[in-house]
């Protein structure tokens, strides 16, 4: 065996032991990993008209509930506001916003967020079966909700 083969062979053998994941493309050309955002903590910030209110999801969760409806979170921050008249942008702990992607160009409406909840532990978006939106609206580790009129 050549000296080069002696160096390369252990690397090839080691790579074969590493776990692999499914690719999103049929030929693997679009294969990539989604980065894991930093943890979100227990509270998130809800902003409107230059004001920001911190909301702790644990205080809004019913006994044993694993998710809190997004419109309940907005109502806890701004009880006098009607969420149906607002538009929303979600921000992940890594700074990700859905509107940064071409497939998610518009802000969420009040009707949209009526179908959204946030996981209490992870702050990941959960949607019900009644709404179909591109995957970029399924933000992980939401730390901020920006509302606009």
C-alpha positions in Angstrom: 0.0 0.0 0.0 1.3 3.4 -0.9 2.1 6.0 1.8 -0.8 8.2 0.6 -3.3 5.2 0.7 -2.2 4.5 4.3 -3.1 8.1 5.2 -6.4 8.2 3.3 -7.8 4.8 4.2 -8.3 5.5 7.9 -10.3 8.7 7.0 -12.5 6.8 4.5 -13.1 4.1 7.1 -14.0 6.7 9.8 -16.3 8.6 7.4 -18.2 5.3 6.8 -19.0 5.1 10.5 -20.5 8.6 10.7 -24.3 8.8 10.7 -26.0 10.1 7.6 -29.2 11.8 7.1 -31.8 11.9 4.3 -31.2 14.4 1.6 -34.0 16.8 0.5 -33.2 16.3 -3.2 -33.7 13.1 -5.2 -30.0 13.0 -6.1 -28.7 14.6 -2.9 -27.7 17.8 -4.7 -29.8 19.9 -2.3 -28.4 18.1 0.8 -27.9 20.5 3.7 -28.5 20.6 7.4 -30.7 23.2 9.2 -28.7 25.0 11.8 -30.0 24.6 15.4 -30.8 28.0 16.8 -29.6 29.0 20.3 -32.1 28.2 23.1 -35.0 30.7 23.5 -35.3 30.8 27.3 -38.7 31.2 29.0 -39.8 34.6 27.8 -40.2 36.3 24.5 -40.6 39.9 23.5 -43.7 41.3 21.8 -43.3 44.7 20.2 -45.9 47.2 18.9 -45.6 50.9 18.1 -42.1 51.1 19.6 -43.1 49.5 22.9 -41.9 46.0 23.9 -43.4 43.7 26.5 -41.8 40.6 27.8 -44.1 37.6 28.0 -43.2 34.4 29.9 -44.9 31.5 28.1 -44.9 29.4 31.3 -47.4 31.8 32.9 -49.8 31.4 29.9 -49.7 27.7 29.6 -52.6 25.8 31.0 -51.8 23.0 33.4 -49.6 20.6 31.5 -50.0 22.4 28.2 -47.0 22.1 25.9 -48.0 25.0 23.6 -49.6 28.5 23.9 -51.6 30.1 21.1 -49.8 33.0 19.5 -52.8 35.3 19.7 -53.0 34.6 23.5 -49.3 35.7 23.7 -50.1 39.0 21.8 -53.2 39.6 23.9 -51.1 39.1 27.1 -48.7 41.8 25.9 -51.2 44.2 24.5 -54.7 43.4 25.9 -56.4 46.4 24.3 -55.3 45.5 20.8 -57.2 43.4 18.3 -54.7 41.0 16.7 -57.0 40.6 13.7 -56.0 44.2 12.7 -52.3 43.7 13.0 -49.5 42.1 11.0 -46.7 40.0 12.5 -43.1 39.1 12.0 -41.5 36.3 14.0 -37.8 36.4 15.0 -35.8 33.3 16.0 -33.1 33.3 18.6 -30.5 33.3 15.8 -32.1 36.4 14.2 -34.0 34.5 11.5 -37.1 36.1 10.1 -39.5 34.4 7.6 -39.6 37.5 5.5 -35.9 37.1 4.8 -36.8 34.2 2.5 -38.3 34.6 -1.0 -41.0 32.0 -0.3 -42.2 34.0 2.8 -42.4 37.6 1.6 -45.4 38.8 3.5 -46.0 39.4 7.2 -48.4 37.1 9.0 -51.9 38.4 9.4 -54.1 38.3 12.5 -56.1 35.5 10.7 -52.8 33.6 10.1 -51.6 33.7 13.7 -55.0 32.4 14.9 -53.6 29.0 13.6 -50.1 29.4 15.3 -48.9 28.3 18.7 -45.5 28.3 20.3 -44.0 25.3 22.1 -43.5 26.4 25.8 -40.1 24.6 26.1 -38.5 25.3 22.7 -40.6 28.3 21.4 -40.8 26.5 18.1 -43.8 27.4 15.9 -46.7 24.9 15.7 -49.5 25.3 13.2 -52.8 23.6 13.0 -54.0 21.7 10.0 -56.3 24.5 8.8 -53.4 26.6 7.5 -50.9 25.9 4.8 -47.8 28.1 4.7 -44.3 27.6 3.4 -41.8 26.1 5.8 -40.0 29.3 6.4 -42.9 30.5 8.6 -42.2 27.6 10.9 -39.7 29.5 13.0 -37.7 27.7 15.6 -36.8 29.2 19.0 -39.0 32.4 18.6 -37.7 35.1 20.9 -39.5 38.1 19.5 -42.9 38.9 17.8 -43.0 42.2 16.0 -46.5 43.5 15.4 -47.3 46.4 13.0 -50.5 48.1 12.1 
